Amino acid sequence: MRKGSLLSFKSLFLAAVVAWPFMAANAQSQMSVGTSVYNPKSSKSTDFGATLGLSLKQISYGSASVYDNGSLQQVETEITLSKQGRFFSNSNLILGTFSLENSFYFALPEAYGGYGSKENSLTVGRKIENYSISDQFFNFGLMHPTFSNDNINFRQNGLTGIGFHHHEGSFGFNVAYNPLFIPNQGPQVKIEDGQVNSTNRWATVPPEAVRLGDENREIVYAIRDYKISDVVNNPGYMANIFFGEKKERPYLMATYGRKPINEIALSRDTFADIATYRGNVILNPHVLYHQIYAADVNVDSSDVKFTLSFLGDQPENIPAENMETMQTLSPLSIVSAYLAYDMNGTFGRKIELYVAAANITGGEIRDLNSSGQGSEINFASARTLFKRPLKTGVKGELFYIQNRPFSADVNYTYDQQLKGSLLSAAIRYAMTKTIHISAAADVLGVQNESTTESNFLQQNKANDRIMAGVDYVF
C-alpha cells in the first residue's frame, strides 16, 4: 500500500480507477448530448492517408471554481493514419492539455491492422465495431469504453483484440476475442498527500472530512497497490449478427458478449485513527464482468430513419471481504427509439432533424459489506447520467459563405425523471480547406434547485460555458 498520486505510478489511461467511485451518477452510461467534436477523416481515394489536426480553444465559464478562475485554454492535436487495400489499417491518436496543472490527457480510439476484402476480413488491435446503435448514439459505454473530459462530449474507444468479419449480400456477422481490457477515461483525479484532488471542475471528488462526535475530522485516502496487469489482463468476447446490405444500419442486428465492465469498481476499507482522530479510506480496484446483449431494428425509407433499440446487461458482482465494503451493480435495461429526417431534399443542403428517447431501468449502485448489508455512505448511486432522457436536435449546413459551409449542431436533452436539462449548441465555418473556426455553448439546469438527489445535472448546474476556437488540419 502506498499514498501519492495514482497517475504518478500508473499509466494515464487508468485514471478511471480513481474517477469511478467519485462520479456518482457520472458513471457507466454517458450520453453524447454535447457539442460536436471535429474529427478529421483521411481520404479514401488513396491507398494511404494521413491527417494531422491542431485545435486551439478558449473556454469561459459563467462562474469560477476551486480549480480555475472561470477562464482557461485547451490545446489538442489529433493524428490519423490509414491504409486501404488487401492489407488495411487505421490509427487515431489524440493528445491534449488545458492551461491547468496536471491536465494532460490522451486517447487512442483505434489502432488496428487487418487483411481481407469487403466480404471477409481479419483485424488485430483496437477497433470500434457497430455492436449497438443505441450505445453509439447515447454513449452509454456498455459495449465500447468512452473518453471524456467533461461528461458532455465523448469519444468512443475500441475494444482490443482479434476479430473476424463477414458480410455478403444481406447477411453478416462479427466475432471477436479481446484479451486486453482498457477501461473508460473520464475527468482526471489523483490521490496526493492523502487527498483526492483534481484540476478539472467536471470531476467529482469525495468529502475531505467526516463528522466524528461534535467535530469534523479529516479523511485520509489511499489506494492499495496493484499491478496494471491485474486490470489489463481481463479477456472478453463479442458476437454480432446482422441482416441488411448496409453494415452501418442493417435491418436487424443482435449482439451478445461477456466482457469486463468498462468502469472500474472499488472496494474500500474504512477505519478511524484514534490517535489522530482522522478517518482513513483505503481503496482497492476490481474488474467486474458482465454479460451484455443488444438488439436493433432499423426502418429507413428515403429521407426518414427510424431505430428501435434494446440494450441490457447482467453484472457478475463479487462479495466484499472481511471488514471492507464493495460496490455492487444492479443490471441495466435500456429501451430507446431514434427518429431522423433528412431535409436535404427540402433545402438542398445537408440538414438533419432528429429526436430520440430512452427509458433506463435499473443501474443502481450500492456499497455492501461482507454480510450483504448496505453502507451509510455510497461513493456512487447510479451507473447512468440520465434516467428518462428525451433528446431533440438539428445539425447540418445552414448556408454557404464564399462557397464554404457554415454548419451548426444544436441539441436539447430533458430528463423526465431527474427534471433537468442540457442545451448544447455549436457552429463552425470553414474559412479554407484547412482552417475552421468554431463557437459553442453548454447550459445545464434543474427545475428544483433544492433537490437532494445527486445527479450529473444537479452537480454541474454551475458549469455553464461558452467556447471559441480554431482548427487546423493538414
Secondary structure, DSSP 8 states (H G I E B T S, - for coil): -B-S-HHHHS-GGGGHHHHGGG-TTSSSB----S---------SSSSEEEEEEEEEEEEEESS--SS-SSEEEEEEEEEEEEE-SSEEEEEEEEEEEESSTT--EEEEEEEEEEEE-SSEEEEEEEE---S-HHHHHHT--SSS-EE-SSSSS-EE--EEEEEEEEEETTEEEEEEEEEE----B-S--EEETTEEE-S-TTS----SEEEETTEEEEEEEEE----HHHHH---EEEEEEEESS-SSS-SEEEEEEEEE-SS-EEEEEEEEETTTTEEEEEEEEE--EEEEEEEEEEEEETTEEEEEEEEEEEEE-----TT-EEEEE--EEEEEEEEEEE-HHHHSS-EEEEEEEEEEEE-BEEEEETTS-B-S--S--BSBS-SSEEEEEEEEEEEEETTEEEEEEEEEEEETTTTEEEEEEEEEEESSSSEEEEEEEEEEEES-TT-----HHHHTTT--EEEEEEEEE-
